[in-house]
Amino acid sequence: MRAVVQRVSKASVLVGDEIVGRIGKGLLVYLGVHKEDSGSDVDWMANKIASLRIFQERDGKMALSVSDNSASVLVVSQFTLYGDVRRGRRPSFDDAAPPDTAEKLYEQLCRQLRSAGLEVETGRFRAKMSVHAQIDGPVTILIDSRKQF
C-alpha cells in the first residue's frame, strides 16, 4: 500500500460538478493498493497516517498528528501510484491491485481511520475526480507499507 500524504489548509474532491468530499485543515491522502496487499498493510498504513507528526506546535516544530489537531483526512483512491515507467513511455500498472480488491482495502482503511476517531472524507472509487487542495507548508510525505521493515 502506498500513500502520498499532504498537509492541507483545505481540500475537496469533485466528480463532475458534485463535491463528494471536503475538509478544512488536515491531510489529503492519495492511496494506491498493491496487488499483494492485505489487512496487515491496511492496519500499518492506518496507524501511520493517524499518528504521522507533521503538524506544527506553537514553536514551529512538527510534532503533532492529525489526531492531536482535531484535523480531518480526505482519502482519494489513486491506482496510478503503482505506475511503473522503467520501460517505455506508457506506465504499466501491473503492480496495482485489481479494482474490486483495491476498493475493499481502501474502504477498510477509511473505516480504520474513522474508528481511530478521525473525521474522514473520501473521493469516489473508480470515478474521474478533480482534486483541489491548498497545500500547507508545503509538506508532502510518501508512505509505503512495503518499506516498513
N, C-alpha and C positions, 0 to 999 in steps of 0.2 A: 504494500500500500504506500502510495506516495502522495504527499500533500505540499502544496505551496501555500504558506500562511502569510498573510499581510495584515499588519496593524492598520486599522482604518478609523477615520473620524466618522464616516458613514459609508454605506454601500447598499446597492439594490440590484436585483436581477429582474429582467423583464422577459416575457415570452410574448412576442408581438407588442401590443400596447398595454398588456396587463402586467402590473407589478406583482410578482409571485413571492418575493422575499425582500425584506428591507430591514436594515439595522442602523443604529447610530454607532456610537463608539464600540469597537470590538475587533473581531478577527474575521477576515474574509479568507475562507479555506477552499482552495481548488483541490479536489480529491480524485485521484486515479487509483483504480483497483487492478492489481496484478493477477494474472491467471492462476497463480498458486496461492493467493491469499486465503486466509481462513479467519475464524473467530479470534484467534490469538493475535493476529495482525490488527484487527479492529480494537481489541482491548488495549493493546500497546499504543495505537495511534490516538484513541480517545483520551487516554490518560496523558499522553504527551501534549496534545492540543490544550486540554483543560488546565494543565499545570505549567505550560510554557511561560516563562517570566520575561515578557518583552514590553510590559507597560512600565512607565517611569514613576518613581516615587517623587516626592517634592524636591529632593536634591538632584534629580535628573538621572539617577541610576536606574537601569532597567532591572527591577526586582519584583514586580507584581505580575500576577497571572490574570487571565480573563475572569477567573472566579473571584479574585481579590478586588476587582474593579466594578463588579456588577455590570460588566460589559456583555455583549451578545456575540453570537457566532453565526455567520452566513456560510453555509456549506454548498458548494457548487460542484456537481459531477464533472470530471474532466479526463476522459479516457486518453486524450492526447498527451497527457503527462508520460505515457508509455510509448510515445513515438520514437522510433529508432531511426536515426538518419545517418548511420555509419556507412551505408552503401546506397548509392544513387541519390536522387533528389527528392523522391517521394518518401515520406515517413512510412515505416512498417509499424503496424500496431499489433503484431503477433503476441507480444507480452501482456497486452491488456486482457482483462477478464472478459468473457462473453457478457453481453448486456444483462441477461437475467441474473447471473451470479453477481455481477458488479452492483446491480440495483439492490439486491438483498443485503450485501455487505455495507453499501452506502447508507441504507436505511438503518441498519444495525448501529453504525457509528453515530448517526444522528440521535437515535434513541439513547445510546450510552451517554452522549454529551448532555442530553436533557435530564437523564437520571442523576447526573453529577450536579444538577441544579442550575445548569446554564440555559439561557434563552437561546433557542436555535431556530433559525430560519433557513430555508432551502431554496434551491433553484427547482427546476422541473426536469427530472431524469429523462433522457432521450430527446429533449426539446432543443430547438435552436434558441439560444438565450443571448441577451445583451446584458452585460455586467457593467455597472457603473460604480466606481469607487473613488473616494477621496482618501488616498493613502497618507498615513500619518508617519512621518519620520524622514524618509521612507524606511520602513522596517519590513523586510521580506525574508522568510526562513523556509528552507527546503527540509522536509522531514521524510525519511524513507524507512519503512519497517524492515526492509531487507538489510539495512545497515545498522541495526540496533545492537549487534554484537561485535 
